[in-house]
Amino acid sequence: MTKRFSFSLNATDGKARTGVISTPRGDIRTPAFMPVGTAATVKAMMPESVAATGADILLGNTYHLMLRPTAERIDRLGGLHKFMNWDKPILTDSGGFQVMSLADLRKLTEKGVTFKSHIDGSKHELTPERSMEIQRLLGSDIVMCFDECPALPADRTRINESMQLSMRWAARSREAFGDRPGHALFGIQQGGLEEDLRAESAQALRDIEFDGYAVGGLAVGEGQEAMFSVLDFAPDQLPTDKPRYLMGVGKPDDIVGAVKRGIDMMDCVLPSRSGRTGQVFTRRGVLNIKNARHMDDPRPLDEQCTCPACSNYSRAYLHHVFRAQEMISGMLLTWHNLHYFQEIMQGMRDAIAVGAFGAWEADFHAQRALGDIAPL
């Protein structure tokens, strides 16, 4: 008998929640941050290093993997977990967002989307049914239903039409997903910044019934204030006994603000992308390692951090290898950023468990407001 997918809430503090998502491949402690492994790799990181930062789950990308190396090839080679040497849970997105943002010459119909690959111009079709098939071939533990995500700002009519289409696609995704014990399917709420459209979307998803629910269509250019104003009501429109996932978020203060408003899961390319461009997240805010002030600095990025970059290397060294375009630069800075993001998640889980989230949050913002340590 395959272990079922389940979610249990352990504690709440205000709207903030901590709990555990149980899957056959292991438990996911919530609130959870999922590093993004777009093309079956978290860039510049070994899978065991990602696990060492505290990650319980990774995100894989349907659009990128269907184009290269193809879902069929990954399936023949034993599935995505084996292919990329990651034995913990994997969530795959549906490909919808990337089709909208990356693909050339896309055509949207009721059936789905046809598009040309941004890699070689080859023509592809993505429908709810095909998205479910690809994600089944990949073997991911959490599957996202196929949706359309309009870029904001957009007018209300466009947002409503898009949301209605996404809800019809959600029903088709559910149908095509079928019964897969041990695997979960998440629905995606749409509706832009409109509370009534979000409520309508949430009700449509509840009627279909999913294993978890995502708040989609945010972090697409609307700004933090608008995003938080939606998060003030959107999670409350979703079932309390299922995980709530905010897609594509974000910066440390976005993550803390989302958890405060009832979100359980997030993902973002930011820690790894920033690591490769010399942007470093610390408890005292963001620093740029390419700045000359670090050139002669023997101190670590963050004295309290236990990651390899902070334990073993100076700012001066990290500045040098970044300037010299050495590969180790992206490796160490990405490791540090991912470690710090997971440290935030652990801090929030611990604080919620003892009813101290407010104090933890105040301390988080106070430390960040200090800014980086003074130059030598």
RODO-2510 file (C-alpha; in nm, 4 decimals, decimal comma):
residues 376
     n   res          X          Y          Z
     1     m     0,0000     0,0000     0,0000
     2     t     0,1507     0,3316    -0,1114
     3     k     0,1719     0,5952     0,1582
     4     r    -0,0812     0,8667     0,0839
     5     f    -0,0122     1,2354     0,0506
     6     s    -0,1303     1,4230     0,3599
     7     f    -0,0999     1,7573     0,5386
     8     s    -0,1166     1,8158     0,9117
     9     l    -0,1131     2,1526     1,0874
    10     n     0,0902     2,1519     1,4085
    11     a     0,0475     2,5116     1,5257
    12     t    -0,0850     2,8497     1,4206
    13     d     0,0107     3,1985     1,5363
    14     g    -0,2231     3,4617     1,3966
    15     k    -0,2566     3,3530     1,0340
    16     a     0,0940     3,2026     1,0265
    17     r     0,0952     2,8209     1,0232
    18     t     0,3475     2,5438     1,0730
    19     g     0,2934     2,1810     0,9859
    20     v     0,4082     1,8838     0,7808
    21     i     0,3246     1,7671     0,4300
    22     s     0,3786     1,3890     0,4233
    23     t     0,4694     1,2174     0,0967
    24     p     0,6032     0,8685     0,0170
    25     r     0,9435     1,0288    -0,0491
    26     g     0,9630     1,2110     0,2810
    27     d     0,8153     1,4892     0,4906
    28     i     0,8131     1,8564     0,3970
    29     r     0,8231     2,0904     0,6966
    30     t     0,6078     2,3986     0,6469
    31     p     0,6401     2,6835     0,5928
    32     a     0,8689     2,5475     0,3207
    33     f     1,0961     2,7197     0,0715
    34     m     1,1542     2,5203    -0,2466
    35     p     1,4784     2,5885    -0,4355
    36     v     1,4202     2,5928    -0,8101
    37     g     1,5898     2,3189    -1,0138
    38     t     1,4700     2,4454    -1,3519
    39     a     1,6495     2,1993    -1,5827
    40     a     1,6881     1,9149    -1,3271
    41     t     1,9582     2,1007    -1,1370
    42     v     1,9703     2,3824    -0,8835
    43     k     2,2337     2,5817    -1,0698
    44     a     2,5860     2,5692    -0,9190
    45     m     2,4778     2,3187    -0,6495
    46     m     2,5156     1,9437    -0,5988
    47     p     2,1853     1,7827    -0,4894
    48     e     2,3395     1,6700    -0,1584
    49     s     2,4508     2,0299    -0,0961
    50     v     2,0958     2,1539    -0,1538
    51     a     1,9733     1,8981     0,0991
    52     a     2,2445     2,0117     0,3425
    53     t     2,1013     2,3660     0,3368
    54     g     1,7782     2,2229     0,4835
    55     a     1,5629     2,1905     0,1710
    56     d     1,2960     1,9179     0,1969
    57     i     1,1654     1,9605    -0,1604
    58     l     1,2799     2,0981    -0,4968
    59     l     1,0900     2,2467    -0,7875
    60     g     1,1367     2,1167    -1,1433
    61     n     1,0201     2,2921    -1,4561
    62     t     0,7813     2,1209    -1,6969
    63     y     0,8389     2,3631    -1,9854
    64     h     1,2182     2,3385    -1,9801
    65     l     1,2291     1,9625    -1,9231
    66     m     0,9724     1,8827    -2,1957
    67     l     1,1897     2,0678    -2,4480
    68     r     1,5227     1,9312    -2,3246
    69     p     1,5984     1,6467    -2,2588
    70     t     1,2202     1,5622    -2,2974
    71     a     0,9928     1,3985    -2,0417
    72     e     0,9930     1,0744    -2,2418
    73     r     1,3710     1,0463    -2,2141
    74     i     1,3659     1,1184    -1,8396
    75     d     1,0964     0,8519    -1,7978
    76     r     1,3058     0,5955    -1,9887
    77     l     1,6003     0,6775    -1,7631
    78     g     1,4010     0,6071    -1,4465
    79     g     1,2225     0,9349    -1,3698
    80     l     1,3341     1,2786    -1,2561
    81     h     1,4398     1,1785    -0,9012
    82     k     1,6830     0,9173    -1,0288
    83     f     1,7896     1,1305    -1,3260
    84     m     1,9005     1,4238    -1,1069
    85     n     1,9983     1,2208    -0,7989
    86     w     1,7439     1,3783    -0,5624
    87     d     1,5523     1,1271    -0,3477
    88     k     1,3310     1,3758    -0,1609
    89     p     1,0017     1,5185    -0,2923
    90     i     0,9853     1,7205    -0,6152
    91     l     0,7119     1,9624    -0,7209
    92     t     0,6771     2,0315    -1,0928
    93     d     0,5045     2,3410    -1,2259
    94     s     0,2645     2,2992    -1,5174
    95     g     0,4605     2,4895    -1,7828
    96     g     0,1890     2,7523    -1,8217
    97     f     0,3826     3,0467    -1,6850
    98     q     0,6940     2,9735    -1,8941
    99     v     0,4894     2,9347    -2,2122
   100     m     0,3427     3,2799    -2,1491
   101     s     0,6771     3,4400    -2,0634
   102     l     0,9410     3,2573    -2,2712
   103     a     0,7960     3,0861    -2,5765
   104     d     0,7828     3,2484    -2,9193
   105     l     0,4722     3,2848    -3,1352
   106     r     0,2298     3,1274    -2,8918
   107     k    -0,1346     3,0758    -2,9775
   108     l    -0,3921     3,0375    -2,7013
   109     t    -0,7176     2,8483    -2,7569
   110     e    -0,9716     2,6691    -2,5386
   111     k    -0,7799     2,3459    -2,6018
   112     g    -0,4418     2,4774    -2,4835
   113     v    -0,1372     2,6619    -2,6112
   114     t     0,0735     2,5999    -2,9200
   115     f     0,4150     2,7615    -2,9185
   116     k     0,7616     2,7586    -3,0650
   117     s     1,0509     2,6495    -2,8445
   118     h     1,2810     2,9316    -2,7332
   119     i     1,5698     2,6827    -2,7799
   120     d     1,5360     2,5695    -3,1414
   121     g     1,2063     2,7025    -3,2766
   122     s     1,0397     2,3587    -3,2833
   123     k     0,6606     2,3607    -3,2506
   124     h     0,4857     2,2174    -2,9431
   125     e     0,1407     2,2006    -2,7935
   126     l     0,0698     2,2164    -2,4214
   127     t    -0,2794     2,1324    -2,2970
   128     p    -0,4027     2,0358    -1,9500
   129     e    -0,3897     1,6713    -2,0606
   130     r    -0,0371     1,6957    -2,2036
   131     s     0,0882     1,8829    -1,8961
   132     m    -0,0450     1,6029    -1,6723
   133     e     0,1185     1,3428    -1,8989
   134     i     0,4564     1,5189    -1,8897
   135     q     0,4466     1,5536    -1,5121
   136     r     0,3503     1,1850    -1,4795
   137     l     0,6482     1,0883    -1,6996
   138     l     0,8762     1,3053    -1,4842
   139     g     0,7408     1,1277    -1,1755
   140     s     0,7072     1,4370    -0,9573
   141     d     0,5397     1,4047    -0,6172
   142     i     0,3369     1,7270    -0,6411
   143     v     0,1851     1,8128    -0,9776
   144     m     0,0464     2,1556    -1,0661
   145     c    -0,2615     2,1898    -1,2832
   146     f    -0,2257     2,3735    -1,6138
   147     d    -0,3319     2,7366    -1,6048
   148     e    -0,2959     3,0630    -1,7860
   149     c    -0,1215     3,3435    -1,6046
   150     p    -0,1807     3,6916    -1,7489
   151     a     0,0880     3,9506    -1,6836
   152     l    -0,0214     4,2359    -1,4574
   153     p    -0,1363     4,5051    -1,4946
   154     a    -0,4280     4,3796    -1,7040
   155     d    -0,7870     4,5005    -1,7227
   156     r    -1,0586     4,3251    -1,5258
   157     t    -1,2234     4,1722    -1,8337
   158     r    -0,8960     4,0113    -1,9438
   159     i    -0,8251     3,8838    -1,5896
   160     n    -1,1766     3,7398    -1,5590
   161     e    -1,1601     3,5630    -1,8979
   162     s    -0,8192     3,4212    -1,8096
   163     m    -0,9382     3,3032    -1,4667
   164     q    -1,2473     3,1326    -1,6166
   165     l    -1,0278     2,9558    -1,8734
   166     s    -0,7865     2,8454    -1,5984
   167     m    -1,0785     2,6998    -1,3988
   168     r    -1,1966     2,4997    -1,7025
   169     w    -0,8386     2,3816    -1,7486
   170     a    -0,8211     2,2942    -1,3768
   171     a    -1,1187     2,0588    -1,4194
   172     r    -0,9518     1,8988    -1,7222
   173     s    -0,6228     1,8685    -1,5299
   174     r    -0,8032     1,6909    -1,2450
   175     e    -0,9689     1,4526    -1,4910
   176     a    -0,6416     1,3778    -1,6734
   177     f    -0,4450     1,3366    -1,3486
   178     g    -0,6713     1,0485    -1,2480
   179     d    -0,6019     0,8411    -0,9368
   180     r    -0,2315     0,8346    -0,8511
   181     p    -0,1823     0,7207    -0,4888
   182     g     0,1133     0,8926    -0,3237
   183     h     0,1098     1,1795    -0,5738
   184     a    -0,0704     1,5096    -0,5231
   185     l    -0,2368     1,7545    -0,7614
   186     f    -0,2599     2,1222    -0,6664
   187     g    -0,5124     2,3668    -0,8103
   188     i    -0,4101     2,7265    -0,8838
   189     q    -0,6216     3,0235    -0,7812
   190     q    -0,6270     3,3118    -1,0292
   191     g    -0,8096     3,6444    -1,0440
   192     g    -0,5387     3,9099    -1,0442
   193     l    -0,5825     4,1694    -0,7692
   194     e    -0,9645     4,1368    -0,7646
   195     e    -1,1049     3,9931    -0,4408
   196     d    -1,4346     3,8774    -0,5916
   197     l    -1,2649     3,7024    -0,8863
   198     r    -1,0220     3,5334    -0,6463
   199     a    -1,3200     3,4158    -0,4372
   200     e    -1,4935     3,2780    -0,7465
   201     s    -1,1738     3,0995    -0,8509
   202     a    -1,1247     2,9537    -0,5014
   203     q    -1,4818     2,8193    -0,4999
   204     a    -1,4381     2,6604    -0,8433
   205     l    -1,1219     2,4863    -0,7219
   206     r    -1,2879     2,3688    -0,3985
   207     d    -1,5704     2,2201    -0,6061
   208     i    -1,3196     2,0213    -0,8156
   209     e    -1,1203     1,9222    -0,5015
   210     f    -0,7414     1,9237    -0,4952
   211     d    -0,4710     1,7998    -0,2576
   212     g    -0,3364     2,1520    -0,2170
   213     y    -0,4006     2,5007    -0,3488
   214     a    -0,1697     2,7607    -0,4982
   215     v    -0,2124     3,1359    -0,5127
   216     g    -0,1092     3,2048    -0,8712
   217     g    -0,0777     3,5195    -1,0781
   218     l     0,1251     3,7175    -0,8231
   219     a     0,4934     3,8195    -0,8291
   220     v     0,4376     3,9102    -1,1948
   221     g     0,5206     4,2799    -1,1684
   222     e     0,2468     4,4126    -0,9394
   223     g     0,4837     4,5116    -0,6551
   224     q     0,4986     4,4001    -0,2924
   225     e     0,2230     4,6285    -0,1621
   226     a    -0,0313     4,5000    -0,4152
   227     m     0,0806     4,1399    -0,3583
   228     f     0,0384     4,1685     0,0193
   229     s    -0,3033     4,3307    -0,0209
   230     v    -0,4143     4,0208    -0,2199
   231     l    -0,2533     3,7896     0,0370
   232     d    -0,4556     3,9647     0,3066
   233     f    -0,7627     3,7814     0,1673
   234     a    -0,6584     3,5144    -0,0874
   235     p    -0,5255     3,2419     0,1480
   236     d    -0,8391     3,2764     0,3649
   237     q    -1,0489     3,1865     0,0588
   238     l    -0,8731     2,8482     0,0351
   239     p    -0,9302     2,5404     0,2561
   240     t    -0,7501     2,5534     0,5917
   241     d    -0,6769     2,1788     0,5952
   242     k    -0,4700     2,1782     0,2730
   243     p    -0,1305     2,3307     0,1908
   244     r    -0,1286     2,6796     0,0398
   245     y     0,1481     2,7561    -0,2059
   246     l     0,2470     3,1048    -0,3258
   247     m     0,4152     3,0613    -0,6628
   248     g     0,7364     3,2409    -0,7573
   249     v     0,8034     3,4278    -0,4307
   250     g     1,0447     3,5734    -0,3434
   251     k     1,2724     3,8022    -0,1489
   252     p     1,3215     3,7353     0,2243
   253     d     1,0723     4,0030     0,3327
   254     d     0,8200     3,8784     0,0715
   255     i     0,8507     3,5288     0,2196
   256     v     0,8035     3,6464     0,5785
   257     g     0,5061     3,8630     0,4782
   258     a     0,3480     3,5710     0,2919
   259     v     0,3853     3,3307     0,5869
   260     k     0,2382     3,5968     0,8147
   261     r    -0,0690     3,5926     0,5866
   262     g    -0,1185     3,2144     0,5900
   263     i     0,1065     3,0765     0,3127
   264     d     0,2767     2,7358     0,3621
   265     m     0,5004     2,6933     0,0557
   266     m     0,7042     2,9169    -0,1742
   267     d     0,9614     2,8881    -0,4498
   268     c     1,1913     3,1344    -0,6211
   269     v     1,5016     3,1393    -0,8420
   270     l     1,6304     3,4412    -0,6485
   271     p     1,8808     3,2763    -0,4093
   272     s     2,0528     3,0840    -0,6883
   273     r     2,0276     3,3514    -0,9585
   274     s     2,1547     3,6184    -0,7184
   275     g     2,4393     3,3927    -0,6102
   276     r     2,5651     3,3800    -0,9676
   277     t     2,5485     3,7585    -1,0064
   278     g     2,7242     3,8436    -0,6787
   279     q     2,4166     3,9439    -0,4782
   280     v     2,4261     3,8059    -0,1251
   281     f     2,1355     3,7856     0,1207
   282     t     2,2280     3,8146     0,4884
   283     r     2,0378     3,8762     0,8105
   284     r     2,1562     4,2393     0,7783
   285     g     2,0142     4,2856     0,4301
   286     v     2,1614     4,2490     0,0836
   287     l     2,5249     4,3065    -0,0098
   288     n     2,7008     4,3070    -0,3438
   289     i     3,0269     4,1097    -0,3371
   290     k     3,1614     4,2861    -0,6460
   291     n     3,1879     4,6161    -0,4604
   292     a     3,5456     4,7295    -0,3951
   293     r     3,4804     4,7706    -0,0200
   294     h     3,5144     4,3906     0,0184
   295     m     3,8536     4,3691    -0,1552
   296     d     4,0672     4,3673     0,1616
   297     d     3,8053     4,2451     0,4078
   298     p     3,9131     3,9275     0,5936
   299     r     3,5704     3,8868     0,7614
   300     p     3,2991     3,6421     0,6510
   301     l     2,9794     3,7495     0,4754
   302     d     2,7867     3,6849     0,7962
   303     e     2,9577     3,6021     1,1268
   304     q     2,6562     3,4033     1,2524
   305     c     2,6148     3,1916     0,9383
   306     t     2,7397     2,8309     0,9367
   307     c     2,7381     2,7754     0,5588
   308     p     3,0683     2,6790     0,3860
   309     a     3,1104     3,0255     0,2307
   310     c     3,0924     3,1959     0,5707
   311     s     3,2763     2,9237     0,7649
   312     n     3,5770     2,8937     0,5341
   313     y     3,6159     3,2021     0,3156
   314     s     3,6602     3,5764     0,3562
   315     r     3,4780     3,8555     0,1789
   316     a     3,8116     3,9386     0,0152
   317     y     3,8357     3,5892    -0,1338
   318     l     3,4718     3,5859    -0,2460
   319     h     3,5218     3,9298    -0,4049
   320     h     3,8332     3,8035    -0,5848
   321     v     3,6780     3,4847    -0,7281
   322     f     3,3693     3,6773    -0,8407
   323     r     3,5859     3,9382    -1,0162
   324     a     3,7982     3,6628    -1,1706
   325     q     3,4789     3,4890    -1,2915
   326     e     3,5800     3,1673    -1,1180
   327     m     3,3144     2,8959    -1,1011
   328     i     3,3531     2,8578    -0,7240
   329     s     3,2084     3,2075    -0,6809
   330     g     2,8588     3,1095    -0,7963
   331     m     2,8839     2,7838    -0,6014
   332     l     2,9710     2,9438    -0,2662
   333     l     2,7365     3,2420    -0,2955
   334     t     2,4439     3,0231    -0,4053
   335     w     2,5085     2,7858    -0,1144
   336     h     2,5115     3,0795     0,1266
   337     n     2,1886     3,2285    -0,0133
   338     l     2,0029     2,8965    -0,0046
   339     h     2,1301     2,8308     0,3496
   340     y     2,0066     3,1729     0,4611
   341     f     1,6622     3,1229     0,3033
   342     q     1,6261     2,7866     0,4781
   343     e     1,7413     2,9471     0,8048
   344     i     1,4541     3,1967     0,7706
   345     m     1,2081     2,9093     0,7208
   346     q     1,3390     2,7211     1,0258
   347     g     1,3247     3,0402     1,2313
   348     m     0,9613     3,0952     1,1364
   349     r     0,8658     2,7305     1,2007
   350     d     1,0224     2,7446     1,5471
   351     a     0,8616     3,0803     1,6289
   352     i     0,5110     2,9785     1,5154
   353     a     0,5372     2,6553     1,7176
   354     v     0,5802     2,8527     2,0417
   355     g     0,3490     3,1428     1,9531
   356     a     0,6327     3,3926     1,9090
   357     f     0,6012     3,4775     1,5395
   358     g     0,5376     3,8481     1,6048
   359     a     0,8571     3,8850     1,8087
   360     w     1,0566     3,6848     1,5531
   361     e     0,9246     3,9000     1,2692
   362     a     1,0064     4,2243     1,4520
   363     d     1,3618     4,1020     1,5132
   364     f     1,3956     3,9930     1,1477
   365     h     1,3037     4,3419     1,0227
   366     a     1,5150     4,5164     1,2885
   367     q     1,8285     4,3224     1,1920
   368     r     1,7755     4,3861     0,8209
   369     a     1,7305     4,7586     0,8889
   370     l     2,0831     4,7728     1,0380
   371     g     2,2364     4,7265     0,6941
   372     d     2,5701     4,5615     0,6271
   373     i     2,8534     4,5793     0,8805
   374     a     3,0681     4,8906     0,8529
   375     p     3,3622     4,8621     0,6107
   376     l     3,7081     4,8221     0,7640
***
